Amino acid sequence: MDDSEIRSRIEDLVEEERRLREGAEHTDEQRARLRQIEEDRDQLWDLLRQRDAKRQYDEDPDSAEVRPKSEVEGYLQ
């Protein structure tokens, strides 16, 4: 995936999240999907940051890999 594909996927996830959050009450399935969206989005943002860092240090951005959700979700903000 290149940067534009990653950004497009992030935008799709943001739009899906917005649609899901519009409802007043959420089913367990919707809450689970919202959590999945957040995790997927975080992984994609992490991948973009990795690609940027690799470019900054003259490395191949295509060598960046999606990190496990448990790792990405464990980062301190």
Biopython code that builds the backbone (N, CA, C, O; Angstrom):
import numpy as np
from Bio.PDB.StructureBuilder import StructureBuilder

atoms = [
    (1, "MET", "N", (0.846, -1.181, 0.000)),
    (1, "MET", "CA", (0.000, 0.000, 0.000)),
    (1, "MET", "C", (0.888, 1.239, 0.000)),
    (1, "MET", "O", (1.866, 1.312, 0.743)),
    (2, "ASP", "N", (0.544, 2.198, -0.827)),
    (2, "ASP", "CA", (1.274, 3.454, -0.792)),
    (2, "ASP", "C", (0.530, 4.442, 0.119)),
    (2, "ASP", "O", (-0.551, 4.144, 0.628)),
    (3, "ASP", "N", (1.135, 5.623, 0.311)),
    (3, "ASP", "CA", (0.561, 6.602, 1.237)),
    (3, "ASP", "C", (-0.862, 6.996, 0.865)),
    (3, "ASP", "O", (-1.720, 7.116, 1.740)),
    (4, "SER", "N", (-1.122, 7.198, -0.417)),
    (4, "SER", "CA", (-2.471, 7.620, -0.812)),
    (4, "SER", "C", (-3.500, 6.530, -0.531)),
    (4, "SER", "O", (-4.630, 6.831, -0.148)),
    (5, "GLU", "N", (-3.124, 5.278, -0.714)),
    (5, "GLU", "CA", (-4.044, 4.170, -0.406)),
    (5, "GLU", "C", (-4.300, 4.084, 1.100)),
    (5, "GLU", "O", (-5.422, 3.824, 1.536)),
    (6, "ILE", "N", (-3.257, 4.302, 1.876)),
    (6, "ILE", "CA", (-3.412, 4.260, 3.337)),
    (6, "ILE", "C", (-4.327, 5.396, 3.784)),
    (6, "ILE", "O", (-5.240, 5.186, 4.582)),
    (7, "ARG", "N", (-4.082, 6.594, 3.270)),
    (7, "ARG", "CA", (-4.925, 7.746, 3.643)),
    (7, "ARG", "C", (-6.377, 7.542, 3.208)),
    (7, "ARG", "O", (-7.302, 7.906, 3.934)),
    (8, "SER", "N", (-6.570, 6.972, 2.046)),
    (8, "SER", "CA", (-7.926, 6.699, 1.565)),
    (8, "SER", "C", (-8.629, 5.706, 2.489)),
    (8, "SER", "O", (-9.809, 5.873, 2.798)),
    (9, "ARG", "N", (-7.923, 4.694, 2.921)),
    (9, "ARG", "CA", (-8.498, 3.698, 3.839)),
    (9, "ARG", "C", (-8.849, 4.352, 5.175)),
    (9, "ARG", "O", (-9.892, 4.062, 5.760)),
    (10, "ILE", "N", (-7.972, 5.236, 5.654)),
    (10, "ILE", "CA", (-8.257, 5.960, 6.905)),
    (10, "ILE", "C", (-9.532, 6.786, 6.741)),
    (10, "ILE", "O", (-10.393, 6.777, 7.622)),
    (11, "GLU", "N", (-9.658, 7.496, 5.624)),
    (11, "GLU", "CA", (-10.851, 8.312, 5.374)),
    (11, "GLU", "C", (-12.107, 7.454, 5.331)),
    (11, "GLU", "O", (-13.151, 7.852, 5.847)),
    (12, "ASP", "N", (-12.009, 6.279, 4.719)),
    (12, "ASP", "CA", (-13.156, 5.369, 4.680)),
    (12, "ASP", "C", (-13.561, 4.939, 6.087)),
    (12, "ASP", "O", (-14.747, 4.879, 6.412)),
    (13, "LEU", "N", (-12.567, 4.641, 6.914)),
    (13, "LEU", "CA", (-12.856, 4.224, 8.289)),
    (13, "LEU", "C", (-13.473, 5.363, 9.094)),
    (13, "LEU", "O", (-14.397, 5.141, 9.876)),
    (14, "VAL", "N", (-12.971, 6.569, 8.907)),
    (14, "VAL", "CA", (-13.522, 7.739, 9.611)),
    (14, "VAL", "C", (-14.981, 7.949, 9.207)),
    (14, "VAL", "O", (-15.829, 8.235, 10.052)),
    (15, "GLU", "N", (-15.262, 7.810, 7.934)),
    (15, "GLU", "CA", (-16.641, 7.971, 7.453)),
    (15, "GLU", "C", (-17.554, 6.882, 8.028)),
    (15, "GLU", "O", (-18.674, 7.170, 8.450)),
    (16, "GLU", "N", (-17.084, 5.657, 8.046)),
    (16, "GLU", "CA", (-17.885, 4.577, 8.618)),
    (16, "GLU", "C", (-18.128, 4.819, 10.102)),
    (16, "GLU", "O", (-19.232, 4.601, 10.600)),
    (17, "GLU", "N", (-17.098, 5.269, 10.801)),
    (17, "GLU", "CA", (-17.244, 5.565, 12.235)),
    (17, "GLU", "C", (-18.278, 6.674, 12.453)),
    (17, "GLU", "O", (-19.118, 6.586, 13.348)),
    (18, "ARG", "N", (-18.203, 7.708, 11.632)),
    (18, "ARG", "CA", (-19.158, 8.815, 11.756)),
    (18, "ARG", "C", (-20.590, 8.328, 11.580)),
    (18, "ARG", "O", (-21.483, 8.712, 12.336)),
    (19, "ARG", "N", (-20.804, 7.477, 10.575)),
    (19, "ARG", "CA", (-22.155, 6.937, 10.340)),
    (19, "ARG", "C", (-22.633, 6.105, 11.524)),
    (19, "ARG", "O", (-23.789, 6.206, 11.936)),
    (20, "LEU", "N", (-21.745, 5.287, 12.065)),
    (20, "LEU", "CA", (-22.131, 4.438, 13.193)),
    (20, "LEU", "C", (-22.448, 5.258, 14.438)),
    (20, "LEU", "O", (-23.358, 4.923, 15.196)),
    (21, "ARG", "N", (-21.696, 6.328, 14.645)),
    (21, "ARG", "CA", (-21.890, 7.142, 15.851)),
    (21, "ARG", "C", (-23.125, 8.032, 15.775)),
    (21, "ARG", "O", (-23.551, 8.575, 16.795)),
    (22, "GLU", "N", (-23.699, 8.192, 14.603)),
    (22, "GLU", "CA", (-24.890, 9.030, 14.453)),
    (22, "GLU", "C", (-26.088, 8.489, 15.220)),
    (22, "GLU", "O", (-26.931, 9.264, 15.671)),
    (23, "GLY", "N", (-26.175, 7.189, 15.372)),
    (23, "GLY", "CA", (-27.307, 6.593, 16.077)),
    (23, "GLY", "C", (-27.258, 6.883, 17.567)),
    (23, "GLY", "O", (-26.186, 7.072, 18.142)),
    (24, "ALA", "N", (-28.428, 6.914, 18.182)),
    (24, "ALA", "CA", (-28.525, 7.221, 19.606)),
    (24, "ALA", "C", (-28.040, 6.060, 20.469)),
    (24, "ALA", "O", (-27.279, 6.253, 21.417)),
    (25, "GLU", "N", (-28.482, 4.870, 20.133)),
    (25, "GLU", "CA", (-28.074, 3.691, 20.899)),
    (25, "GLU", "C", (-27.368, 2.723, 19.966)),
    (25, "GLU", "O", (-27.691, 2.625, 18.782)),
    (26, "HIS", "N", (-26.401, 2.015, 20.522)),
    (26, "HIS", "CA", (-25.610, 1.093, 19.708)),
    (26, "HIS", "C", (-25.754, -0.332, 20.220)),
    (26, "HIS", "O", (-25.798, -0.579, 21.425)),
    (27, "THR", "N", (-25.826, -1.248, 19.289)),
    (27, "THR", "CA", (-25.871, -2.661, 19.653)),
    (27, "THR", "C", (-24.458, -3.107, 20.038)),
    (27, "THR", "O", (-23.485, -2.392, 19.798)),
    (28, "ASP", "N", (-24.361, -4.275, 20.625)),
    (28, "ASP", "CA", (-23.046, -4.824, 20.952)),
    (28, "ASP", "C", (-22.200, -4.981, 19.690)),
    (28, "ASP", "O", (-20.990, -4.755, 19.700)),
    (29, "GLU", "N", (-22.862, -5.371, 18.611)),
    (29, "GLU", "CA", (-22.158, -5.540, 17.334)),
    (29, "GLU", "C", (-21.604, -4.199, 16.829)),
    (29, "GLU", "O", (-20.479, -4.138, 16.333)),
    (30, "GLN", "N", (-22.388, -3.141, 16.957)),
    (30, "GLN", "CA", (-21.935, -1.821, 16.517)),
    (30, "GLN", "C", (-20.786, -1.318, 17.385)),
    (30, "GLN", "O", (-19.832, -0.733, 16.872)),
    (31, "ARG", "N", (-20.869, -1.540, 18.690)),
    (31, "ARG", "CA", (-19.782, -1.132, 19.583)),
    (31, "ARG", "C", (-18.503, -1.894, 19.248)),
    (31, "ARG", "O", (-17.413, -1.321, 19.267)),
    (32, "ALA", "N", (-18.633, -3.178, 18.942)),
    (32, "ALA", "CA", (-17.471, -3.977, 18.564)),
    (32, "ALA", "C", (-16.879, -3.453, 17.255)),
    (32, "ALA", "O", (-15.659, -3.381, 17.107)),
    (33, "ARG", "N", (-17.741, -3.092, 16.311)),
    (33, "ARG", "CA", (-17.249, -2.565, 15.039)),
    (33, "ARG", "C", (-16.556, -1.218, 15.240)),
    (33, "ARG", "O", (-15.535, -0.951, 14.607)),
    (34, "LEU", "N", (-17.096, -0.367, 16.111)),
    (34, "LEU", "CA", (-16.452, 0.911, 16.397)),
    (34, "LEU", "C", (-15.054, 0.700, 16.980)),
    (34, "LEU", "O", (-14.113, 1.407, 16.618)),
    (35, "ARG", "N", (-14.925, -0.258, 17.866)),
    (35, "ARG", "CA", (-13.617, -0.563, 18.444)),
    (35, "ARG", "C", (-12.665, -1.058, 17.349)),
    (35, "ARG", "O", (-11.498, -0.668, 17.309)),
    (36, "GLN", "N", (-13.167, -1.908, 16.474)),
    (36, "GLN", "CA", (-12.354, -2.431, 15.363)),
    (36, "GLN", "C", (-11.889, -1.299, 14.452)),
    (36, "GLN", "O", (-10.737, -1.270, 14.018)),
    (37, "ILE", "N", (-12.794, -0.371, 14.168)),
    (37, "ILE", "CA", (-12.455, 0.779, 13.325)),
    (37, "ILE", "C", (-11.335, 1.586, 13.973)),
    (37, "ILE", "O", (-10.369, 1.954, 13.307)),
    (38, "GLU", "N", (-11.461, 1.861, 15.271)),
    (38, "GLU", "CA", (-10.442, 2.631, 15.976)),
    (38, "GLU", "C", (-9.087, 1.942, 15.916)),
    (38, "GLU", "O", (-8.068, 2.590, 15.682)),
    (39, "GLU", "N", (-9.073, 0.636, 16.125)),
    (39, "GLU", "CA", (-7.822, -0.118, 16.095)),
    (39, "GLU", "C", (-7.218, -0.135, 14.694)),
    (39, "GLU", "O", (-6.014, 0.059, 14.530)),
    (40, "ASP", "N", (-8.051, -0.367, 13.694)),
    (40, "ASP", "CA", (-7.563, -0.381, 12.312)),
    (40, "ASP", "C", (-7.004, 0.985, 11.924)),
    (40, "ASP", "O", (-5.949, 1.080, 11.297)),
    (41, "ARG", "N", (-7.714, 2.028, 12.299)),
    (41, "ARG", "CA", (-7.275, 3.395, 11.995)),
    (41, "ARG", "C", (-5.941, 3.699, 12.669)),
    (41, "ARG", "O", (-5.049, 4.282, 12.052)),
    (42, "ASP", "N", (-5.802, 3.303, 13.936)),
    (42, "ASP", "CA", (-4.543, 3.520, 14.650)),
    (42, "ASP", "C", (-3.385, 2.788, 13.969)),
    (42, "ASP", "O", (-2.284, 3.329, 13.867)),
    (43, "GLN", "N", (-3.626, 1.579, 13.510)),
    (43, "GLN", "CA", (-2.588, 0.827, 12.808)),
    (43, "GLN", "C", (-2.180, 1.542, 11.518)),
    (43, "GLN", "O", (-0.995, 1.611, 11.194)),
    (44, "LEU", "N", (-3.145, 2.064, 10.797)),
    (44, "LEU", "CA", (-2.835, 2.743, 9.546)),
    (44, "LEU", "C", (-2.066, 4.040, 9.787)),
    (44, "LEU", "O", (-1.131, 4.349, 9.049)),
    (45, "TRP", "N", (-2.451, 4.802, 10.814)),
    (45, "TRP", "CA", (-1.696, 6.016, 11.145)),
    (45, "TRP", "C", (-0.269, 5.657, 11.549)),
    (45, "TRP", "O", (0.678, 6.349, 11.176)),
    (46, "ASP", "N", (-0.121, 4.588, 12.302)),
    (46, "ASP", "CA", (1.219, 4.144, 12.689)),
    (46, "ASP", "C", (2.030, 3.777, 11.450)),
    (46, "ASP", "O", (3.211, 4.116, 11.362)),
    (47, "LEU", "N", (1.420, 3.098, 10.506)),
    (47, "LEU", "CA", (2.105, 2.718, 9.279)),
    (47, "LEU", "C", (2.556, 3.961, 8.504)),
    (47, "LEU", "O", (3.670, 3.991, 7.981)),
    (48, "LEU", "N", (1.706, 4.978, 8.427)),
    (48, "LEU", "CA", (2.097, 6.223, 7.755)),
    (48, "LEU", "C", (3.284, 6.874, 8.453)),
    (48, "LEU", "O", (4.208, 7.354, 7.796)),
    (49, "ARG", "N", (3.260, 6.888, 9.785)),
    (49, "ARG", "CA", (4.381, 7.480, 10.533)),
    (49, "ARG", "C", (5.666, 6.699, 10.292)),
    (49, "ARG", "O", (6.737, 7.289, 10.147)),
    (50, "GLN", "N", (5.563, 5.369, 10.250)),
    (50, "GLN", "CA", (6.743, 4.558, 9.946)),
    (50, "GLN", "C", (7.292, 4.895, 8.563)),
    (50, "GLN", "O", (8.500, 5.058, 8.389)),
    (51, "ARG", "N", (6.403, 4.996, 7.587)),
    (51, "ARG", "CA", (6.827, 5.290, 6.215)),
    (51, "ARG", "C", (7.511, 6.658, 6.144)),
    (51, "ARG", "O", (8.527, 6.814, 5.466)),
    (52, "ASP", "N", (6.950, 7.649, 6.848)),
    (52, "ASP", "CA", (7.563, 8.981, 6.885)),
    (52, "ASP", "C", (8.955, 8.930, 7.512)),
    (52, "ASP", "O", (9.893, 9.550, 7.011)),
    (53, "ALA", "N", (9.081, 8.189, 8.607)),
    (53, "ALA", "CA", (10.377, 8.077, 9.283)),
    (53, "ALA", "C", (11.409, 7.397, 8.383)),
    (53, "ALA", "O", (12.567, 7.813, 8.339)),
    (54, "LYS", "N", (10.999, 6.375, 7.681)),
    (54, "LYS", "CA", (11.923, 5.685, 6.771)),
    (54, "LYS", "C", (12.390, 6.622, 5.660)),
    (54, "LYS", "O", (13.567, 6.624, 5.298)),
    (55, "ARG", "N", (11.479, 7.407, 5.129)),
    (55, "ARG", "CA", (11.864, 8.384, 4.096)),
    (55, "ARG", "C", (12.853, 9.399, 4.658)),
    (55, "ARG", "O", (13.833, 9.762, 4.007)),
    (56, "GLN", "N", (12.576, 9.850, 5.884)),
    (56, "GLN", "CA", (13.438, 10.850, 6.526)),
    (56, "GLN", "C", (14.872, 10.342, 6.655)),
    (56, "GLN", "O", (15.821, 11.121, 6.565)),
    (57, "TYR", "N", (15.028, 9.040, 6.867)),
    (57, "TYR", "CA", (16.359, 8.463, 7.048)),
    (57, "TYR", "C", (16.827, 7.692, 5.814)),
    (57, "TYR", "O", (17.637, 6.770, 5.905)),
    (58, "ASP", "N", (16.297, 8.093, 4.664)),
    (58, "ASP", "CA", (16.691, 7.515, 3.372)),
    (58, "ASP", "C", (16.574, 6.001, 3.321)),
    (58, "ASP", "O", (17.411, 5.320, 2.729)),
    (59, "GLU", "N", (15.534, 5.487, 3.944)),
    (59, "GLU", "CA", (15.221, 4.064, 3.872)),
    (59, "GLU", "C", (13.989, 3.882, 2.986)),
    (59, "GLU", "O", (13.278, 4.844, 2.693)),
    (60, "ASP", "N", (13.751, 2.675, 2.574)),
    (60, "ASP", "CA", (12.615, 2.362, 1.705)),
    (60, "ASP", "C", (11.317, 2.363, 2.513)),
    (60, "ASP", "O", (11.148, 1.522, 3.396)),
    (61, "PRO", "N", (10.395, 3.291, 2.229)),
    (61, "PRO", "CA", (9.135, 3.324, 2.973)),
    (61, "PRO", "C", (8.300, 2.067, 2.778)),
    (61, "PRO", "O", (7.476, 1.729, 3.628)),
    (62, "ASP", "N", (8.507, 1.373, 1.662)),
    (62, "ASP", "CA", (7.752, 0.150, 1.410)),
    (62, "ASP", "C", (8.171, -0.994, 2.321)),
    (62, "ASP", "O", (7.515, -2.035, 2.357)),
    (63, "SER", "N", (9.261, -0.804, 3.056)),
    (63, "SER", "CA", (9.683, -1.849, 3.995)),
    (63, "SER", "C", (8.953, -1.730, 5.338)),
    (63, "SER", "O", (9.084, -2.603, 6.196)),
    (64, "ALA", "N", (8.183, -0.650, 5.518)),
    (64, "ALA", "CA", (7.385, -0.496, 6.739)),
    (64, "ALA", "C", (6.294, -1.557, 6.756)),
    (64, "ALA", "O", (5.727, -1.899, 5.719)),
    (65, "GLU", "N", (6.012, -2.066, 7.931)),
    (65, "GLU", "CA", (5.005, -3.106, 8.077)),
    (65, "GLU", "C", (3.984, -2.721, 9.128)),
    (65, "GLU", "O", (4.288, -2.002, 10.080)),
    (66, "VAL", "N", (2.777, -3.206, 8.943)),
    (66, "VAL", "CA", (1.724, -2.976, 9.927)),
    (66, "VAL", "C", (2.110, -3.701, 11.209)),
    (66, "VAL", "O", (2.403, -4.896, 11.210)),
    (67, "ARG", "N", (2.101, -2.943, 12.295)),
    (67, "ARG", "CA", (2.428, -3.553, 13.588)),
    (67, "ARG", "C", (1.176, -4.167, 14.192)),
    (67, "ARG", "O", (0.059, -3.765, 13.865)),
    (68, "PRO", "N", (1.364, -5.147, 15.079)),
    (68, "PRO", "CA", (0.204, -5.783, 15.726)),
    (68, "PRO", "C", (-0.628, -4.760, 16.500)),
    (68, "PRO", "O", (-0.100, -3.793, 17.051)),
    (69, "LYS", "N", (-1.927, -4.996, 16.527)),
    (69, "LYS", "CA", (-2.823, -4.088, 17.252)),
    (69, "LYS", "C", (-2.415, -3.934, 18.706)),
    (69, "LYS", "O", (-2.476, -2.838, 19.262)),
    (70, "SER", "N", (-1.997, -5.035, 19.323)),
    (70, "SER", "CA", (-1.622, -4.972, 20.739)),
    (70, "SER", "C", (-0.452, -4.013, 20.944)),
    (70, "SER", "O", (-0.379, -3.344, 21.975)),
    (71, "GLU", "N", (0.446, -3.938, 19.997)),
    (71, "GLU", "CA", (1.582, -3.022, 20.103)),
    (71, "GLU", "C", (1.141, -1.580, 19.874)),
    (71, "GLU", "O", (1.484, -0.690, 20.652)),
    (72, "VAL", "N", (0.387, -1.354, 18.813)),
    (72, "VAL", "CA", (-0.050, 0.007, 18.475)),
    (72, "VAL", "C", (-0.972, 0.566, 19.556)),
    (72, "VAL", "O", (-0.852, 1.734, 19.923)),
    (73, "GLU", "N", (-1.869, -0.234, 20.057)),
    (73, "GLU", "CA", (-2.817, 0.233, 21.067)),
    (73, "GLU", "C", (-2.142, 0.442, 22.422)),
    (73, "GLU", "O", (-2.708, 1.091, 23.301)),
    (74, "GLY", "N", (-0.946, -0.098, 22.596)),
    (74, "GLY", "CA", (-0.239, 0.054, 23.864)),
    (74, "GLY", "C", (0.619, 1.290, 23.943)),
    (74, "GLY", "O", (1.216, 1.549, 24.988)),
    (75, "TYR", "N", (0.706, 2.081, 22.857)),
    (75, "TYR", "CA", (1.519, 3.294, 22.871)),
    (75, "TYR", "C", (0.924, 4.298, 23.828)),
    (75, "TYR", "O", (-0.295, 4.419, 23.950)),
    (76, "LEU", "N", (1.794, 5.012, 24.501)),
    (76, "LEU", "CA", (1.341, 6.101, 25.376)),
    (76, "LEU", "C", (1.071, 7.322, 24.525)),
    (76, "LEU", "O", (1.813, 7.609, 23.586)),
    (77, "GLN", "N", (0.020, 8.037, 24.848)),
    (77, "GLN", "CA", (-0.323, 9.248, 24.097)),
    (77, "GLN", "C", (0.353, 10.441, 24.682)),
    (77, "GLN", "O", (0.182, 11.553, 24.182)),
]
sb = StructureBuilder()
sb.init_structure("model")
sb.init_model(0)
sb.init_chain("A")
sb.init_seg("    ")
for serial, (resi, resn, name, xyz) in enumerate(atoms, 1):
    if name == "N":
        sb.init_residue(resn, " ", resi, " ")
    sb.init_atom(name, np.array(xyz, "f"), 0.0, 1.0, " ", f" {name:<3s}", serial, name[0])
structure = sb.get_structure()
